[in-house]
Amino acid sequence: MRIALAQIITGRDLAENLALVADYAARAKAGGAELVVFPEATMRAFGNSLLDIAEPLDGPWASRVRAIAADQDIVIVAGMFTPGQGNDGGKVRNTLLVTGRGLEASYDKIHLFDAFGFAESDTVDAGTEPVTFDYNGATFGLATCYDIRFPALFTENADRGAEVNIVCASWGSGPGKADQWKLLARARAADSTTFVLACGQGDPASVGLEPKGTAPTGVGHSAVVSPFGEVLEELDGAPGLLFADLDPAAVKEARTKLPVLANRHKF
C-alpha cells in the first residue's frame, strides 16, 4: 500500500488551510498514494483561538475535507477541532478525522500537552478511547502529538489489530525537541511492532515565520518508521510530501522475530 505524509504549515485562515489539503491530496493521489496523512491542527494552527472554529464532524470544514477525499478517491487523515463535551461549552476536542473511500472514523486526543510551558487542557477536553480503523486489509491505529510519549496507547492499538500507527502532530519547538520526536517515533514502532506514520507540521522558521509564544507550531521531520524501528523515509523541517510503500509482511516478520507483544507481562 502506498501512503503519503503531507507536512504542511497551517495558519489562522480555515479556507487557506483547506486549500493546502486540496493541493497536497491531489499531489498525493498523483504520486500513487491511497491514503494521505495531514498533521494535527490542519484546521487551524495553534496559537490562534480554537473555540470559535470548532465544529462537529458533519460541519462545513469536515464536509469540505470529505469532498476533497471523494474528488481524489483517496483516504485523508487530518487534524481538526470539534466541540468539547462540557456543559459550559468552553472547550474543544483535538480530533483526527478519517474520511474517504467509504471510511469514516475519528479520534479525540487522549494525552493533552500540559508541558514545556503550554497547557492544552486549558482549552481542550481529553478523549477517552483508542481508535482503530480497517482499510485495504490493514488495521490502523490513531494517535496525536503528545500521545507519542505514552507507549501503552500504541501497544493497545496493536492489541486491537493495528499494523500501522498514525501520529499526527504539531510538535513544540525547542532545544532537543526534534531529536525527541524522531526518537519517540522509532521507539513506538519498536514497542508495538507496527509501522509508524509520524506526520508533523513543518517548521515555521523554514519559511521565515516567527513562532507564536509557547504554542506548539511544528518542527517538521515527518517520518515513516518500520516495525523494527528503522526510519524508512524522512523529511527535514520544510513543507513537503513524503511517499512510502507499506508491506504488511514486514509486520508479520517483526512479530515473528521480535515478539515483544506476545512476550510482555502486564503488571
C-alpha positions in Angstrom: 0.0 0.0 0.0 1.4 3.4 -1.0 0.8 6.2 1.5 1.8 9.8 1.7 2.6 12.2 4.6 1.7 15.9 3.9 4.0 18.1 6.0 2.3 21.4 5.8 2.3 24.6 7.8 -1.1 25.8 8.6 -2.2 29.3 9.8 -5.3 31.0 11.1 -7.4 31.1 7.9 -9.5 27.9 7.5 -10.0 28.4 3.8 -6.3 28.7 3.2 -5.7 25.6 5.2 -8.3 23.7 3.2 -6.6 24.8 0.0 -3.4 23.2 1.4 -5.4 20.0 2.0 -6.8 20.1 -1.6 -3.3 20.7 -3.1 -1.4 18.1 -1.2 -4.2 15.5 -1.5 -4.1 15.9 -5.3 -0.3 15.6 -5.3 -0.5 12.5 -3.1 -3.0 10.9 -5.5 -0.8 11.8 -8.5 2.0 10.1 -6.8 0.0 6.9 -6.4 -0.9 7.1 -2.7 -4.1 5.5 -1.5 -4.0 7.3 1.9 -2.6 10.7 2.8 -1.9 11.9 6.4 -2.0 15.6 7.4 -0.8 17.0 10.7 -2.6 17.8 13.9 -4.2 21.3 13.8 -4.7 21.2 10.0 -7.9 23.1 10.5 -6.2 26.0 12.3 -2.7 26.3 13.8 -2.1 26.5 17.5 -1.5 30.0 18.8 -4.9 31.1 17.5 -8.4 30.9 19.0 -10.0 27.4 18.6 -13.4 27.7 20.3 -14.8 29.9 17.6 -14.0 27.5 14.8 -14.7 24.1 16.4 -17.4 22.3 14.6 -19.0 18.8 14.5 -17.8 16.1 12.2 -20.6 16.8 9.8 -19.9 20.6 9.8 -18.7 22.6 6.8 -14.9 22.2 7.3 -15.0 18.4 7.7 -17.5 18.2 4.9 -15.1 20.0 2.6 -12.3 17.6 3.6 -14.7 14.8 2.8 -15.4 16.3 -0.6 -11.7 16.6 -1.3 -11.2 12.9 -0.4 -14.1 12.0 -2.7 -12.8 14.1 -5.6 -9.3 12.5 -5.4 -10.6 9.0 -4.5 -8.1 8.9 -1.5 -8.3 8.4 2.2 -7.5 11.6 4.2 -6.5 11.7 7.8 -6.4 15.3 9.2 -6.4 17.2 12.5 -9.4 19.4 13.3 -11.2 20.8 16.4 -14.7 19.6 17.4 -16.9 21.0 20.2 -16.0 19.8 23.7 -18.3 17.8 25.9 -18.5 20.2 28.9 -21.8 21.8 29.8 -20.3 25.3 29.6 -19.2 24.8 26.0 -15.9 26.4 26.9 -13.5 23.8 25.4 -12.9 21.9 22.2 -11.7 18.4 21.4 -8.5 17.9 19.4 -9.8 15.5 16.8 -8.4 13.4 13.9 -10.8 13.0 11.0 -10.5 9.9 8.8 -12.5 10.0 5.6 -12.6 8.8 2.0 -13.2 5.6 0.1 -16.1 4.6 2.3 -14.2 5.2 5.5 -15.5 7.4 8.4 -13.7 7.4 11.7 -12.5 9.9 14.3 -10.2 10.0 17.3 -10.0 12.6 20.1 -6.6 13.2 21.5 -6.2 11.4 24.9 -3.0 12.8 26.3 -3.1 16.6 26.4 0.1 18.7 26.1 0.5 20.2 29.5 4.3 20.5 29.3 7.1 22.9 28.3 5.1 25.9 29.4 1.9 25.1 27.4 -1.4 24.0 28.9 -3.5 22.3 26.3 -6.0 21.2 28.9 -7.0 24.9 29.5 -8.9 24.9 26.1 -9.2 21.2 25.2 -11.2 18.3 26.6 -9.3 14.9 26.6 -10.5 11.9 24.6 -11.0 8.6 26.5 -10.9 5.8 23.9 -8.3 4.4 21.5 -9.5 4.2 17.9 -8.5 1.9 15.1 -9.9 1.6 11.5 -9.5 -1.0 8.8 -8.5 -0.2 5.2 -7.4 -2.4 2.3 -6.7 -5.4 4.5 -4.7 -3.5 7.2 -5.6 -2.1 10.6 -4.5 1.4 11.5 -4.3 3.0 15.0 -4.6 6.7 15.6 -2.6 9.0 17.9 -2.0 12.7 18.2 1.3 14.5 19.1 1.9 14.2 22.9 0.3 10.7 22.7 3.6 9.6 21.2 5.2 9.8 24.7 2.9 7.1 26.0 3.8 3.6 24.8 0.6 2.0 26.2 -1.6 3.7 23.5 0.5 2.2 20.7 0.6 -1.3 22.2 -3.2 -1.1 22.9 -3.8 -0.2 19.2 -1.6 -3.2 18.3 -3.7 -5.4 20.6 -6.7 -4.2 18.7 -5.1 -5.4 15.5 -3.1 -2.3 14.3 -0.2 -3.0 12.0 0.2 0.7 11.4 0.1 3.6 13.9 -0.6 7.1 12.5 0.6 10.0 14.6 -0.4 13.5 13.6 1.4 16.3 15.4 2.1 20.0 15.8 5.3 19.4 17.8 6.6 22.1 20.1 10.0 23.6 19.2 13.0 24.0 21.5 16.4 22.5 22.3 16.4 18.8 21.5 12.7 18.7 20.6 13.2 17.5 17.0 15.5 14.7 18.3 12.9 13.7 20.8 10.2 13.5 18.1 12.4 11.2 16.0 13.5 9.1 18.9 9.9 8.6 20.1 8.6 7.7 16.6 11.2 5.0 16.4 10.6 3.7 19.9 6.8 3.5 19.5 7.3 1.5 16.3 9.6 -1.0 18.1 7.3 -1.1 21.2 4.3 -2.1 19.1 6.0 -3.8 16.1 3.9 -1.5 13.8 4.8 0.9 11.1 4.6 4.4 12.5 3.5 7.2 10.1 4.6 10.3 12.0 3.3 13.4 10.3 4.0 16.8 11.8 3.5 20.4 10.9 6.5 21.9 9.2 8.8 24.2 11.0 7.5 27.8 10.6 11.1 29.1 10.7 11.8 27.2 7.5 9.6 29.6 5.6 10.5 32.7 7.6 7.7 32.7 10.1 8.1 33.6 13.8 6.7 31.2 16.5 3.7 32.3 18.5 4.8 32.3 22.1 4.8 28.8 23.6 2.2 27.4 21.2 3.5 24.2 19.5 3.6 25.0 15.8 5.8 22.3 14.4 9.4 21.2 13.8 8.9 19.1 10.7 10.8 15.8 10.4 7.8 13.7 9.4 8.9 10.1 9.0 7.8 6.6 8.2 9.3 4.1 10.6 9.4 0.3 10.2 8.2 -2.2 12.8 11.8 -2.7 13.7 12.3 1.0 14.4 14.1 1.8 11.2 13.5 5.2 9.6 12.4 4.4 6.0 11.7 7.9 4.8 12.1 11.3 6.5 11.6 15.0 5.6 13.5 17.9 7.0 11.9 21.0 8.6 10.4 22.5 5.4 7.0 21.7 4.0 6.9 18.7 1.7 5.2 15.5 0.7 6.7 12.1 1.6 5.8 8.8 0.0 6.3 5.3 1.3 5.2 1.8 0.4 4.0 -0.3 3.3 4.2 -4.1 3.1 2.1 -5.9 5.8 4.5 -8.8 5.6 7.1 -6.7 7.4 4.8 -6.5 10.5 4.4 -10.3 10.4 8.2 -10.7 10.1 8.9 -8.4 13.0 6.4 -10.1 15.3 7.9 -13.4 14.5 11.5 -12.4 15.0 10.8 -10.0 17.9 7.6 -11.0 19.6 7.5 -8.2 22.2 3.8 -8.1 22.3 3.5 -11.8 23.0 6.3 -11.9 25.5 5.4 -8.9 27.6 4.0 -9.1 31.1 1.1 -6.8 32.1 1.5 -5.5 35.6 
